[in-house]
Amino acid sequence: MVHPHGDAGGKKLIYTHVSMPLTAIDDFRGLAAEDPRFGELAAIVEANNGLWCAAAERYLLDNWDPIDD
């Protein structure tokens, strides 16, 4: 995920063990039509002033598939 307030070189969180494409936080809401999990992530982040937070991380870890080793 890419923080929406950064520039192109902004902070990126990479969860190497989760099967989710690198996605800008600002894109979550728009992706919800294809994958409702992004809508829930958008709601969590929006409730946290547009910032990634522990609740968003917990939702991601609980709802996206792990990558098998």
C-alpha positions as CSV (number, residue, x, y, z in Angstrom):
1,M,0.0,0.0,0.0
2,V,1.2,3.5,-0.8
3,H,0.3,6.4,1.6
4,P,-1.9,8.9,-0.3
5,H,-0.2,12.0,1.2
6,G,3.2,11.1,0.0
7,D,4.8,11.7,-3.4
8,A,5.8,8.9,-5.8
9,G,8.5,8.0,-3.4
10,G,6.2,7.9,-0.4
11,K,6.1,5.2,2.2
12,K,5.2,1.7,1.1
13,L,4.1,-1.2,3.3
14,I,4.9,-4.6,1.8
15,Y,3.4,-7.7,3.3
16,T,5.6,-10.4,1.7
17,H,3.5,-13.2,3.1
18,V,0.1,-11.9,1.9
19,S,-1.4,-12.3,-1.6
20,M,-2.4,-8.7,-2.4
21,P,-1.1,-6.5,-5.1
22,L,0.7,-3.3,-4.2
23,T,-2.2,-0.8,-4.0
24,A,-2.4,2.9,-3.2
25,I,-4.6,3.6,-0.2
26,D,-6.5,6.2,-2.4
27,D,-7.5,3.4,-4.8
28,F,-9.1,1.1,-2.2
29,R,-12.6,2.7,-2.6
30,G,-12.6,2.3,-6.3
31,L,-11.4,-1.3,-6.2
32,A,-14.3,-2.2,-3.9
33,A,-16.6,-3.0,-6.9
34,E,-14.2,-5.7,-8.0
35,D,-13.3,-6.9,-4.4
36,P,-15.5,-5.9,-1.5
37,R,-12.6,-6.4,0.9
38,F,-11.1,-3.1,-0.5
39,G,-14.3,-1.3,0.5
40,E,-13.9,-2.4,4.1
41,L,-10.2,-1.4,4.1
42,A,-11.2,2.0,2.7
43,A,-13.8,2.5,5.5
44,I,-11.2,1.6,8.1
45,V,-8.5,3.9,6.7
46,E,-11.0,6.8,6.1
47,A,-12.0,6.5,9.8
48,N,-8.3,7.0,10.6
49,N,-7.9,10.2,8.7
50,G,-6.7,8.4,5.5
51,L,-3.8,6.7,7.3
52,W,-2.9,3.1,7.5
53,C,-3.5,1.8,11.0
54,A,-3.4,-1.3,13.2
55,A,-7.1,-2.0,12.4
56,A,-6.4,-1.9,8.7
57,E,-3.5,-4.2,9.1
58,R,-5.5,-6.7,11.2
59,Y,-8.3,-6.7,8.6
60,L,-5.8,-7.3,5.8
61,L,-4.1,-10.1,7.7
62,D,-7.4,-11.7,8.5
63,N,-9.0,-11.4,5.1
64,W,-6.3,-11.9,2.4
65,D,-4.8,-15.2,1.6
66,P,-1.3,-16.0,2.8
67,I,1.3,-16.8,0.2
68,D,2.4,-20.4,0.5
69,D,6.1,-21.0,0.8
